[in-house]
Amino acid sequence: MVWDLRGALLKKQEVESARLAEFDFRLRVRTMRLLASQLGVEEEELVSAIMRKPDALVLADLAGRLGVEPADLQQRHDACGITARAQLVDELGDPTPHKLA
């Protein structure tokens, strides 16, 4: 019986890619939810907007609608992203890829 190293590495890549993509998606959603609560905007509105557009376009549209400076909104988004990441790491653990043992 031979152990298939290539197969194991491909499986690891697939699992890690899916896990990291899920973490990134959760981070985007959590960040927008925190930002929405700060701005008094509907959470569902921002979360559904990130499904259709990149964050930069969502923030640009939001800044224009609210009459807020885009740089200020980006700064608030970044701060929410830091908070969201810390919360997710506490809940799900560090997203750093696991070593193949």
Kinemage of the C-alpha trace (Angstrom):
@kinemage 1
@onewidth
@group {chain A} dominant
@subgroup {mainchain}
@vectorlist {calphas} color= white
{ca met a 1} P 0.000 0.000 0.000
{ca val a 2} L 1.394 3.391 -1.015
{ca trp a 3} L 0.492 6.691 0.587
{ca asp a 4} L -0.433 9.281 -2.030
{ca leu a 5} L 1.375 12.470 -0.962
{ca arg a 6} L 0.096 14.429 -3.947
{ca gly a 7} L -3.479 13.434 -3.163
{ca ala a 8} L -3.063 14.378 0.491
{ca leu a 9} L -1.653 17.794 -0.431
{ca leu a 10} L -4.465 18.447 -2.926
{ca lys a 11} L -7.051 17.480 -0.308
{ca lys a 12} L -5.370 19.765 2.229
{ca gln a 13} L -5.362 22.619 -0.284
{ca glu a 14} L -9.055 22.102 -0.992
{ca val a 15} L -10.000 21.984 2.696
{ca glu a 16} L -7.807 24.956 3.641
{ca ser a 17} L -9.047 27.048 0.711
{ca ala a 18} L -12.666 26.420 1.678
{ca arg a 19} L -11.985 27.163 5.340
{ca leu a 20} L -10.164 30.408 4.563
{ca ala a 21} L -12.829 31.507 2.067
{ca glu a 22} L -15.511 30.905 4.692
{ca phe a 23} L -13.563 32.927 7.259
{ca asp a 24} L -13.090 35.795 4.778
{ca phe a 25} L -16.804 35.820 3.962
{ca arg a 26} L -17.769 35.802 7.638
{ca leu a 27} L -15.313 38.655 8.193
{ca arg a 28} L -16.895 40.756 5.427
{ca val a 29} L -20.390 40.149 6.774
{ca arg a 30} L -19.459 40.820 10.399
{ca thr a 31} L -17.607 43.996 9.422
{ca met a 32} L -20.621 45.335 7.518
{ca arg a 33} L -22.965 44.456 10.371
{ca leu a 34} L -20.794 46.356 12.847
{ca leu a 35} L -20.546 49.313 10.463
{ca ala a 36} L -24.311 49.330 9.922
{ca ser a 37} L -24.942 49.447 13.655
{ca gln a 38} L -22.534 52.394 14.006
{ca leu a 39} L -24.171 54.320 11.172
{ca gly a 40} L -27.777 53.454 11.998
{ca val a 41} L -28.292 51.713 8.654
{ca glu a 42} L -30.175 48.448 8.124
{ca glu a 43} L -27.763 45.523 8.479
{ca glu a 44} L -29.532 43.467 5.820
{ca glu a 45} L -29.101 46.283 3.325
{ca leu a 46} L -25.314 46.366 3.653
{ca val a 47} L -24.919 42.609 3.884
{ca ser a 48} L -26.978 42.051 0.748
{ca ala a 49} L -25.018 44.806 -1.031
{ca ile a 50} L -21.701 42.989 -0.511
{ca met a 51} L -23.160 40.021 -2.387
{ca arg a 52} L -23.456 42.165 -5.508
{ca lys a 53} L -20.510 44.574 -5.244
{ca pro a 54} L -17.038 44.812 -3.744
{ca asp a 55} L -16.747 46.545 -0.383
{ca ala a 56} L -15.177 49.658 -1.929
{ca leu a 57} L -18.223 50.263 -4.138
{ca val a 58} L -20.627 49.601 -1.281
{ca leu a 59} L -18.763 52.116 0.873
{ca ala a 60} L -18.672 54.693 -1.933
{ca asp a 61} L -22.433 54.383 -2.462
{ca leu a 62} L -23.048 54.586 1.271
{ca ala a 63} L -20.820 57.639 1.695
{ca gly a 64} L -22.676 59.459 -1.075
{ca arg a 65} L -26.063 58.531 0.339
{ca leu a 66} L -25.217 59.520 3.914
{ca gly a 67} L -23.209 62.603 2.967
{ca val a 68} L -20.134 61.323 4.797
{ca glu a 69} L -16.533 61.711 3.687
{ca pro a 70} L -15.410 58.485 1.954
{ca ala a 71} L -12.110 58.533 3.847
{ca asp a 72} L -13.940 58.768 7.179
{ca leu a 73} L -16.241 55.925 6.215
{ca gln a 74} L -13.265 53.814 5.098
{ca gln a 75} L -11.566 54.472 8.434
{ca arg a 76} L -14.680 53.357 10.308
{ca his a 77} L -14.919 50.271 8.067
{ca asp a 78} L -11.287 49.386 8.819
{ca ala a 79} L -11.878 49.750 12.578
{ca cys a 80} L -14.970 47.529 12.323
{ca gly a 81} L -12.890 45.008 10.367
{ca ile a 82} L -10.334 44.808 13.169
{ca thr a 83} L -13.084 44.279 15.739
{ca ala a 84} L -14.837 41.710 13.548
{ca arg a 85} L -11.614 39.762 13.010
{ca ala a 86} L -10.891 39.668 16.737
{ca gln a 87} L -14.435 38.418 17.425
{ca leu a 88} L -14.186 35.716 14.763
{ca val a 89} L -10.784 34.533 15.983
{ca asp a 90} L -12.273 34.237 19.487
{ca glu a 91} L -15.251 32.269 18.145
{ca leu a 92} L -13.668 30.137 15.404
{ca gly a 93} L -9.968 30.173 16.158
{ca asp a 94} L -7.057 31.575 14.187
{ca pro a 95} L -7.550 31.192 10.423
{ca thr a 96} L -3.857 30.537 9.854
{ca pro a 97} L -3.546 27.378 7.736
{ca his a 98} L -2.983 24.159 9.669
{ca lys a 99} L 0.253 22.299 9.047
{ca leu a 100} L 0.067 18.918 7.400
{ca ala a 101} L 1.238 16.428 10.008
